[in-house]
Amino acid sequence: MTELSKKVQNLMFIETETTPNPATLKFLPGRAVMQSGTANFTASDQAAHSPLGKRLFAVPGVTGVYLGGDFVTVTKAESEDWFALKPPVLGAIMDHYTAGEAAVENAAEGAAVPAQTSGDPVVSQILELIETRVRPAVAQDGGDITFDSFTDGIVYLHMQGSCAGCPSSTATLKAGIENMLKHYVPEVTEVRAV
């Protein structure tokens, strides 16, 4: 293989997509980001075991990083502008893939782990609905919603990526997720974000 063909093979085109959260952009590198699970970092110190997370937090103005299977969601500080912030974020993602490092060194750390049902059929049904209907839909917008607990009829969920701090997250929780869960699982009376 010639040097030119190696360079062409290593070129990457990173697509960006807006999300319902104006503080968050979704970056699609066209390559796998996480082999399994997800990782959510809301502060730079949480990304200590993530070479990609560290690179992104090194960009001034980045306040959050969410790593999905094939995308990276980056959240900016309110005072920042995407016009100025987008080029260095794209550069950090390209540098990461050029270096050939894993997105997370120890994939078990920071990765979302499916909640345990402890044999409760109601919790099992809630988890199945979240896994099959909720998570795929919010992943399209660069976010994630994971189960925390079910207590006294209330389902507690974690909002991550573009879902965290999104102006429409309350509507998503109440009009979307809560209505669906109440429809399929009569024991559910309310859904709240943790």
C-alpha positions in Angstrom: 0.0 0.0 0.0 1.4 3.4 -1.0 1.7 6.2 1.5 -1.0 8.2 -0.3 -3.5 5.2 -0.2 -2.8 4.9 3.6 -3.6 8.5 4.1 -6.8 8.2 2.0 -7.8 5.1 4.0 -7.3 7.0 7.3 -9.3 10.1 6.2 -12.6 10.5 8.1 -15.6 12.5 7.6 -17.4 13.4 10.9 -21.1 14.3 10.5 -22.8 16.5 13.0 -26.4 16.7 13.9 -28.3 19.1 16.1 -30.3 17.7 19.0 -33.4 19.0 20.8 -31.0 20.4 23.4 -29.3 23.6 21.9 -26.3 23.2 24.2 -25.6 19.7 22.8 -24.4 18.5 19.3 -24.2 14.9 18.1 -21.0 13.9 16.3 -21.0 10.8 14.0 -17.5 9.7 13.2 -18.6 6.9 10.9 -16.8 4.4 13.1 -17.6 2.6 16.3 -17.2 4.7 19.4 -18.1 2.2 22.2 -17.9 -1.5 21.5 -20.6 -2.1 24.1 -22.5 0.0 26.6 -22.3 3.8 26.9 -20.3 6.3 28.9 -21.5 9.6 30.3 -19.1 12.2 31.7 -20.5 15.4 33.2 -17.1 16.7 34.4 -13.6 16.3 33.2 -12.4 14.4 36.3 -15.0 11.7 35.4 -13.2 11.1 32.1 -9.9 10.1 33.6 -10.1 6.6 32.0 -11.4 7.9 28.6 -8.8 9.1 26.1 -11.6 10.5 24.0 -13.3 12.2 26.9 -10.0 13.8 28.1 -9.4 15.2 24.6 -12.9 16.6 24.4 -12.8 18.2 27.9 -9.4 19.8 27.0 -11.4 21.9 24.6 -12.4 25.1 26.5 -16.1 25.3 26.8 -16.9 21.6 26.8 -19.0 20.7 29.9 -20.2 17.2 29.0 -19.4 14.2 26.9 -21.6 11.2 26.2 -20.3 8.2 24.2 -22.7 5.9 22.4 -22.2 3.0 20.1 -21.6 5.1 17.0 -21.8 8.7 18.2 -20.3 11.3 20.5 -22.6 13.9 22.1 -20.8 17.0 23.4 -22.4 19.6 25.6 -21.1 23.2 25.7 -21.2 25.9 28.4 -24.0 28.3 28.0 -21.6 31.2 27.2 -20.0 29.3 24.3 -21.0 29.4 20.6 -21.1 26.3 18.5 -19.6 28.3 15.5 -16.4 28.7 17.5 -16.5 25.5 19.5 -17.3 23.0 16.7 -13.9 23.0 14.9 -11.8 22.2 18.0 -14.3 19.5 19.0 -14.0 17.9 15.5 -10.2 18.2 15.7 -10.2 16.4 19.1 -12.3 13.6 17.7 -10.1 13.2 14.7 -7.0 13.3 16.9 -8.5 10.5 19.0 -9.1 8.2 16.0 -5.7 9.0 14.5 -4.1 7.9 17.8 -5.9 4.6 17.6 -6.8 4.6 21.3 -10.0 3.1 22.8 -12.8 5.6 23.7 -12.7 4.2 27.3 -9.6 2.4 28.6 -11.5 0.2 31.0 -14.9 -0.1 29.3 -16.5 -1.3 32.6 -15.9 2.1 34.1 -18.4 4.8 33.2 -20.4 2.3 31.0 -24.1 2.1 31.5 -24.9 -1.3 33.0 -28.4 -2.7 32.6 -30.3 -2.5 35.9 -30.9 -5.6 37.9 -34.6 -6.6 38.2 -34.2 -8.6 41.3 -37.0 -10.8 39.9 -39.7 -8.2 40.1 -42.0 -8.7 37.1 -43.1 -5.0 37.2 -39.5 -3.8 37.0 -38.8 -6.3 34.3 -41.6 -5.0 32.2 -40.5 -1.4 32.8 -36.9 -2.3 31.8 -38.1 -4.0 28.6 -40.1 -1.0 27.6 -37.2 1.4 28.3 -34.7 -0.8 26.4 -36.9 -1.5 23.4 -38.9 1.8 23.0 -37.3 4.6 24.9 -33.5 4.2 24.6 -33.5 3.7 20.8 -35.6 6.8 20.3 -33.6 9.1 22.5 -30.3 7.7 21.0 -31.4 9.2 17.7 -31.2 12.6 19.4 -27.8 11.9 21.0 -29.0 11.1 24.4 -29.9 8.2 26.7 -32.4 7.5 29.5 -31.6 4.7 31.9 -33.5 3.1 34.7 -32.6 4.0 38.3 -35.4 2.5 40.4 -39.1 1.9 40.9 -40.6 2.8 44.3 -44.2 3.4 45.3 -45.4 3.6 41.7 -42.7 6.1 40.7 -40.2 5.2 38.1 -36.9 7.1 38.5 -34.8 7.6 35.4 -31.3 9.1 34.6 -31.1 11.6 31.7 -27.8 11.5 29.9 -26.2 13.1 26.8 -28.4 15.5 25.0 -31.3 14.5 27.3 -29.6 16.0 30.4 -30.6 19.7 30.7 -32.7 19.6 27.5 -35.5 22.1 27.5 -37.9 19.4 26.2 -36.9 16.7 28.6 -39.8 17.4 30.9 -42.2 16.9 28.0 -40.4 13.8 27.0 -40.7 12.4 30.5 -44.3 13.3 31.1 -46.0 13.2 27.8 -43.9 10.5 26.3 -42.4 8.0 28.7 -44.8 8.4 31.6 -47.9 8.0 29.4 -46.4 4.9 27.7 -45.3 3.3 30.9 -48.7 4.0 32.6 -50.5 2.5 29.6 -48.5 -0.8 29.6 -47.7 -1.0 33.3 -50.7 0.0 35.5 -48.6 0.0 38.6 -46.7 3.1 37.3 -48.2 6.3 38.6 -45.4 8.8 37.8 -42.0 9.1 36.1 -39.3 11.4 37.5 -35.7 12.3 36.5 -33.0 11.6 39.1 
